[in-house]
Amino acid sequence: MSSADTATVAESAELAVATRAGAVESRHIGSAVVIGPGGETLQSVGAPQKPIFPRSTLKPFQAIASLRAGALISPEAVALACGSHVGSRKHQELAAQVLADEGLEESDLRCPAALPTRDLDLKVHIEAGKQKTPLAFNCSGKHVAFLAAARTQGWRLATYTKPEHPLQQSALEVIEEYCGETPGVVGVDGCGAPAPSISLAGLARGFGTVASATSRRDAEVHAFTVNQAMLDYPWAVHGRNEANTVVMEDLGLLAKLGAEGVLVVAAPDGTTAAVKVLDGSQRASNLVALSLLAGQGVVEVDALGPVLKKIIRPITGGIDGEQVGSIRLSPELLAHL
């Protein structure tokens, strides 16, 4: 096994289980960590010091890099740059507006073309006679911010996703600065941009620094901008009634998912929970992260229940959608609360 590999099953912990008829049907294995306002580790489950690919949870740091490079975009577009959105018409229009403001075209985007992910948005898209478009790809906000920054600096546009591009080098520097770690393996993300690896603990530490930017006098102005934009325009980060959006709207926490079972959620004081599920599933991530934060007293237990009901799909059976099972914290995780 390479030292760059994420934790093995033996190194990890059971985080949650799915039950049916009261019996455990599936088990979600992974790692979780809670980092305090001062960067200290408050809770550690599994192997959060092992490297992971944080994937889209790195977008707030990449947005900071774009802003440092001079991207002149609206607060809504900053939120979109941090987001993994569902490709709704509103998301597409916001991304298109950034391109138009820079005198650029949809063809300048180096992310794949996609369709909206939700049925109603897809219906509207198809009825309008539209095909797959990079504007609907979940990372289009990050990419239009990259292009706006490259345009300001006079950097090459055609190669803005390459690891050696000045903008991507700047993004790696921001990640190292905020997370306190030098990124390890740098792969290619699904959108074509660099996908650096760091530890789950480092990710939580950096994200907490962004989340607390509005309350710290020494905070970087761009971190303040990213934090405020995500909280002011949570629909742009994910989508109406989607998990990250609901958590930010209803609990006032900064929330960001990443592909392959990664989630990071932070309170305004910087207390942050980060989760990596080994098999890449997101089904239990919100339950685990929010429960860990509730265990630290930064989320009110009374407020947690209604939010979880909104964002966790029940296990159902039959044409009437009767609930026949549930997602529950594992005994191992409960012991940490």
C-alpha positions in Angstrom: 0.0 0.0 0.0 1.2 3.5 -0.8 1.7 6.1 1.9 -0.5 8.3 -0.2 -3.5 5.9 0.2 -6.4 6.8 2.4 -7.1 4.7 5.5 -7.9 1.0 5.2 -11.0 -0.6 6.7 -8.9 -1.9 9.6 -7.7 1.7 10.4 -11.2 3.1 10.1 -14.4 3.0 12.2 -18.0 2.2 11.8 -19.7 5.6 11.6 -23.4 4.7 10.9 -25.6 1.8 10.0 -28.7 1.4 7.8 -31.4 -0.7 9.3 -34.4 -2.5 7.8 -37.1 -4.1 10.1 -34.8 -3.3 13.0 -31.9 -5.3 11.6 -28.7 -3.8 10.3 -28.6 -4.0 6.5 -25.6 -1.9 5.7 -22.6 -0.4 7.5 -20.9 2.9 6.7 -17.1 2.7 7.5 -14.8 5.7 7.5 -13.1 8.4 9.6 -14.4 11.6 11.3 -12.8 14.4 13.2 -13.8 17.5 15.1 -11.4 20.4 15.2 -11.8 23.2 17.7 -11.6 27.0 17.2 -7.9 27.0 18.1 -7.1 24.2 15.7 -7.0 21.5 18.4 -8.5 18.0 17.9 -11.6 17.6 20.0 -12.8 14.3 18.6 -11.1 11.7 16.4 -12.7 8.6 15.0 -10.9 6.2 12.6 -7.8 7.7 10.9 -8.4 11.3 10.2 -4.6 12.0 9.9 -4.5 9.7 6.8 -4.6 11.5 3.4 -7.8 11.8 1.4 -8.8 13.6 -1.8 -11.1 16.3 -0.4 -12.5 16.9 -3.8 -15.1 19.7 -3.9 -14.7 20.6 -0.2 -11.6 22.4 -1.4 -13.6 24.9 -3.5 -13.7 27.6 -0.8 -9.9 27.6 -0.8 -9.8 27.7 -4.6 -12.3 30.6 -4.6 -9.9 32.4 -2.2 -7.1 31.9 -4.7 -9.3 33.3 -7.5 -10.2 36.3 -5.5 -6.5 36.9 -4.5 -5.7 36.8 -8.3 -8.3 39.6 -8.8 -11.4 37.8 -10.0 -14.1 40.6 -10.0 -17.2 38.6 -9.4 -20.4 39.2 -7.4 -21.0 37.7 -3.9 -23.5 35.3 -5.6 -20.9 34.2 -8.0 -18.4 33.7 -5.1 -21.0 31.3 -3.5 -21.3 29.5 -6.9 -17.6 29.2 -7.1 -17.6 27.4 -3.7 -20.5 25.2 -4.7 -21.3 21.8 -6.2 -24.6 22.9 -7.6 -27.5 21.0 -9.3 -27.3 22.8 -12.6 -30.6 24.6 -12.3 -31.5 27.4 -14.8 -30.6 30.0 -12.1 -27.2 28.3 -11.5 -26.5 28.3 -15.2 -27.5 31.9 -15.7 -25.2 33.0 -12.9 -22.3 31.2 -14.4 -23.1 32.6 -17.8 -23.2 36.2 -16.4 -19.7 35.9 -15.1 -18.5 34.8 -18.5 -20.4 37.6 -20.2 -18.9 40.2 -17.8 -15.4 39.0 -18.8 -16.2 38.9 -22.5 -15.9 35.2 -22.6 -17.9 32.3 -24.0 -19.3 29.0 -22.8 -16.6 27.4 -25.0 -13.9 28.9 -22.8 -14.9 26.6 -19.9 -12.7 23.5 -19.5 -15.2 21.5 -17.4 -17.4 18.8 -19.0 -20.9 19.4 -20.3 -23.8 18.1 -18.2 -27.5 18.2 -17.8 -29.3 19.5 -14.6 -29.4 16.8 -12.0 -33.0 17.3 -10.7 -36.0 16.1 -12.6 -37.9 19.4 -12.7 -34.8 21.4 -13.7 -34.0 18.8 -16.4 -37.6 19.0 -17.8 -37.3 22.8 -18.0 -33.9 22.5 -19.7 -35.1 20.0 -22.3 -38.3 21.8 -23.0 -36.2 24.9 -23.8 -34.4 22.9 -26.5 -31.1 22.8 -24.6 -28.5 20.1 -24.7 -25.7 19.2 -22.3 -23.7 22.3 -21.3 -20.7 23.0 -19.1 -22.8 25.7 -17.4 -24.9 22.9 -15.9 -21.8 21.0 -14.6 -21.7 21.1 -10.8 -18.3 22.8 -10.8 -19.1 25.5 -13.4 -19.0 28.2 -10.7 -15.4 27.4 -9.7 -14.4 27.4 -13.4 -15.9 30.8 -14.2 -14.2 32.2 -11.2 -10.9 30.7 -12.4 -11.4 32.3 -15.8 -12.3 35.7 -14.3 -9.0 35.5 -12.3 -6.9 34.4 -15.3 -8.5 37.2 -17.3 -7.6 39.8 -14.7 -4.0 38.6 -14.6 -3.5 38.2 -18.3 -2.7 34.5 -17.8 -3.4 31.9 -20.5 -7.1 30.9 -20.5 -6.8 27.7 -22.4 -4.6 26.1 -19.8 -6.2 27.4 -16.6 -6.9 23.9 -15.3 -3.3 22.6 -15.6 -1.4 22.0 -12.4 1.5 24.2 -13.6 -0.8 27.2 -14.3 -0.1 30.2 -12.0 -3.7 30.2 -10.7 -3.6 26.5 -9.8 -0.2 27.0 -8.1 -1.8 29.8 -6.1 -4.7 27.5 -5.1 -2.2 24.9 -3.8 -0.5 27.7 -1.8 -3.9 28.7 -0.3 -4.7 25.1 0.7 -1.3 24.7 2.3 -1.6 28.0 4.2 -5.1 27.4 5.5 -4.9 23.6 6.2 -1.4 23.6 7.6 -0.2 20.8 5.3 1.6 20.5 2.0 -0.7 18.8 -0.4 0.5 15.3 -1.3 -0.6 13.5 -4.4 -2.2 15.9 -6.9 -4.7 14.1 -9.2 -7.3 15.4 -11.6 -10.8 16.1 -10.4 -13.9 15.1 -12.2 -14.2 18.7 -13.6 -10.6 18.6 -14.9 -9.0 20.9 -12.3 -6.3 19.7 -10.0 -7.4 17.4 -7.1 -4.7 17.6 -4.3 -4.8 15.3 -1.3 -4.5 16.3 2.4 -5.6 14.8 5.6 -9.2 14.9 6.9 -7.9 16.8 9.9 -6.1 19.3 7.8 -9.2 19.9 5.8 -11.3 20.5 8.9 -8.7 22.9 10.3 -8.6 25.0 7.1 -12.4 25.0 6.7 -12.8 26.1 10.3 -10.5 29.1 9.6 -12.7 30.1 6.7 -15.9 29.6 8.8 -14.6 31.8 11.6 -13.4 34.6 9.3 -16.4 36.9 10.1 -15.5 36.9 13.8 -11.7 37.2 13.6 -9.9 40.5 13.3 -6.9 38.8 11.7 -9.0 37.1 9.0 -8.1 37.5 5.4 -10.7 39.6 3.6 -11.1 37.0 0.9 -11.9 34.3 3.5 -14.5 36.7 5.0 -15.9 37.2 1.5 -16.2 33.4 0.8 -17.8 32.7 4.2 -20.3 35.5 3.9 -21.2 34.7 0.3 -21.9 31.0 1.1 -24.1 31.9 4.0 -25.9 34.7 2.2 -26.5 32.7 -1.0 -26.7 29.0 0.1 -28.9 28.1 -2.9 -25.9 28.9 -5.1 -23.7 26.5 -3.2 -25.9 23.5 -3.7 -29.6 24.1 -4.6 -33.0 24.8 -3.1 -33.8 22.1 -0.5 -30.5 20.4 -1.0 -28.5 19.2 2.0 -25.7 21.9 2.1 -28.2 24.6 1.5 -30.6 23.5 4.2 -27.8 23.2 6.8 -26.6 26.7 6.0 -30.1 28.2 6.0 -31.5 26.5 9.0 -28.5 26.1 11.3 -26.2 28.9 10.2 -23.3 26.5 9.7 -20.9 26.5 6.8 -21.4 23.2 4.9 -19.7 21.7 1.8 -19.8 18.2 0.4 -17.2 16.6 -1.8 -17.3 13.6 -4.0 -16.6 10.1 -2.7 -18.1 10.5 0.7 -16.5 13.7 2.0 -18.3 16.3 4.0 -17.1 19.3 6.1 -19.4 21.4 8.3 -18.3 24.3 10.5 -19.7 26.6 13.2 -19.1 30.3 13.2 -16.5 30.0 16.0 -14.5 27.6 13.8 -15.5 24.3 15.4 -15.5 21.9 12.4 -16.5 18.4 11.7 -15.2 16.5 8.7 -16.2 13.1 7.5 -14.8 10.6 4.9 -16.8 7.5 4.2 -14.6 4.8 2.6 -17.0 3.5 0.0 -17.8 7.0 -1.3 -21.4 7.1 0.0 -22.9 10.4 1.2 -25.9 8.8 2.8 -24.7 9.0 6.4 -22.3 12.0 6.2 -24.7 14.7 7.4 -25.9 12.6 10.3 -22.4 11.9 11.4 -21.0 15.5 11.0 -24.0 17.3 12.6 -24.2 14.8 15.5 -20.5 15.4 16.2 -21.1 19.1 16.3 -24.1 18.7 18.5 -22.0 16.7 20.8 -19.7 19.7 21.1 -22.6 21.9 22.0 -22.3 24.1 18.8 -25.6 22.8 17.4 -28.8 22.8 19.4 -30.2 19.2 19.6 -33.8 20.6 19.3 -32.8 22.2 16.0 -31.0 19.2 14.7 -34.0 16.8 14.3 -36.0 18.9 11.9 -32.9 19.5 9.7 -32.0 15.8 9.6 -35.6 15.0 8.6 -35.3 17.4 5.7 -32.0 16.1 4.3 -31.8 12.4 5.1 -33.9 10.2 2.9 -35.9 7.6 4.8 -35.6 4.0 3.9 -39.0 3.1 2.5 -40.9 0.2 1.0 -44.0 -0.3 -1.1 -46.1 2.0 -3.3 -47.2 4.1 -0.3 -43.6 4.9 0.7 -43.9 3.5 4.2 -40.8 4.0 6.2 -39.3 0.5 6.9 -35.8 1.4 8.1 -33.5 4.2 9.1 -30.0 5.6 9.1 -28.5 5.5 12.6 -25.2 6.4 14.3 -23.1 3.3 15.1 -22.5 2.3 18.7 -18.8 3.1 18.1 -19.6 6.7 17.1 -22.2 7.1 19.8 -19.5 6.3 22.3 -17.7 9.4 21.2 -20.7 11.7 21.9 
